[in-house]
Amino acid sequence: MKIGIITHHSINNFGAFLQGWALQEKIKALFPQDEVYIVNYRMPKQDIINIGGFFRFYPGTETLKSWLHKISQPLIFAKTRKQYLHTTKRVRNAAGINALGLDCIVVGSDEVWNYLDPKSFSLVKYGGGLNCKRLVSYAPSTGKATGEDAPQEVRAAMQAFTALSARDKGAQTLCRNALGITPPLVCDPTFLTAFPAADTEKIRQLTQKPYVLFYYCNGIPRDLKKKLADNARAKGYEVLGAGEYDTLYSQMSVRLTAFEWVELFRRAEYVYTGTFHGVVFSILNRKNFRVYASIDSRVKKIAALLEQFGIGDRTLREPLPQEDESIDYDAVYRYVEDLRRQSSDYLLRAIRGEQTEGEENA
């Protein structure tokens, strides 16, 4: 059997790469005798905007040296994709995907169903024009879209799916409105696959001393971030960024592979983040963390994840607590292990073409 995955694999983002790689590896483990590919379907506008973001210079927080390091990061992503992702030839439309002769196509994860994002919208991601025996959704997200106001063309395209799952309530709502079925919630693919250790010379250099880790707390007030950095140093910690740089940090931790990025989370003492996958990798490594998110879609995704996992609100606010409340990871992982089993079972049954659970609307 030939199995293809349609996801946002070409985005130069650590979470985007890791979720695509993790789903590829999980399907390979479930179907070791079959061929598993990442379908090399890309949105040129999305790629251009994504790469352009690396060339922005932020005076006061970046240096010329750090900026020069940052603009080379897309090359590292490209090299890592070439090494670790088993991609098909480049295809530009549904006809090109159909010509690959895939028996099953898995759509997801990430914001593949965010129909409000014009740079990434394509009916292909909703099944439009695809012709294969089995079309499966695995943990798609709608991002900032609610799922209630989807265009009719999206709803019509989704009729092609033979099995449905969702990563968030927006994707559940979309399926309910389009198809009359509320699919089960499954975990992000990063929970399904263990990530290799990255004990590289760069990582050993960066992690010689204990440290607090920041990952994209976009919009955080400068005085608050400085206060957090000063507090960390007062406790004997260095301050690092996960693939980003700020003059408040102790070292320049830029130009990382995705697995080196994971390693920074694995070895951190504490994490401050503003992204969905920043929270995910904090949970995967059982780290205490706080969230400062200023982008609406991220706020929504993070809040839903924390509610689902029973962690509760981890929003970073002032005044800062004297002693931060620790997360009861034993309780969290009782839920995580059940969700992993259910998610793996769904993926296995859906790709095989067996009946999957889904609550039909009355």
Phi, psi and omega in degrees: 000142176253120184244128179244148179242126174254117181207183180269060187287337186270358181287134180278077184212136184299314180297320181298315178296313187293324178290324178293316178297317182297318179293318176303311183293323179294316180294321176300321179291324179285330184230069187294341181267358186252168179265128182238128184230151162270120180290121185278061177258120187229152178257109184306318181297319179296318179296316183296313180296319180298313180294321180302329181298334181287344183266358176289138178248132183249097181301141178092335178244336179246160172246166177301320180297315180293324178295319178296324175294316184298318185290348176269354182300320177303329178293324177292319176301315181299317179295319181292319177299316181298324183281324192247342181258131179268087187266154172281179170295162181293130177235149188243352182199180181298322179298320178295322177293316179299327181292345178287344177070037181282139177277328181219139175237130177252122180258122179132167014257214178071195187275049180289342180251025176275087184288354177270358180262101186294335183284341182239359184291132174202134179296338178304322183290347176255008179097359184300118177080356182280143183227098178210166184295318182226131178238117191239136170261135174233111174053043174290152176240148175263002180060233181279349179287142183277338186089352183269337187242031183295142177301152181299326180295328176292314181298321180292318181298326185290351177299340184285343184291137177260344177209141186230138168216172183215153175263340183214173183293330178298317179292325175297316180296319178301313179296320180296317181286325184277324191233355180075020181230133173260107185282163178288152171280132175238166183278155172305144183304335181296343176277349187266342189228133177286142181260139183292148175293149179233073181274064183272167178300321179298315181293319179299321179294316183291330190250025178297328180243153177298147187212157169260140187247134172251141172219104173045066169272067185303132176084001180296133179303140184300320182292327178291316179297320178295322179297318178295318179294318179295320178297320179297315181293325178296335178268003176093013181259149165277172180233123182235158171250142180275087180078018179221165180227146175214145180297346176283345184279159183281326181221167179266097182260062180243171182061061181249149165284164180298325181284331172292322176300315177301319182297326177297323175292318183300325186260357184289154174274329184198153184230137167243127183213162178231017183234160179300309183285338170298319176292316181304311184284341169292316179294315181302329181256012174056046180261143167286143186206163171229153186243129167234098182243133182240354178264126189306315182296323179289319177303315182295313183294318181293315180300319180295319180296314182294323176294315181300321183272001177070024182274326180088185185289127177239026182296136178280121181223160171256149000289147180292140180292148177294315177232121183286141180286126181283151178273134178279086185287339175298316178292317180301317185283343170296321176288316183301315182296321176296316181295321176301313180298314180296319181293317178296319179296318177301313183298317179298311183291320182295317181290326176290338183092016179275167181296132176244156181285140176194134185273112179282139180286144179287000000 
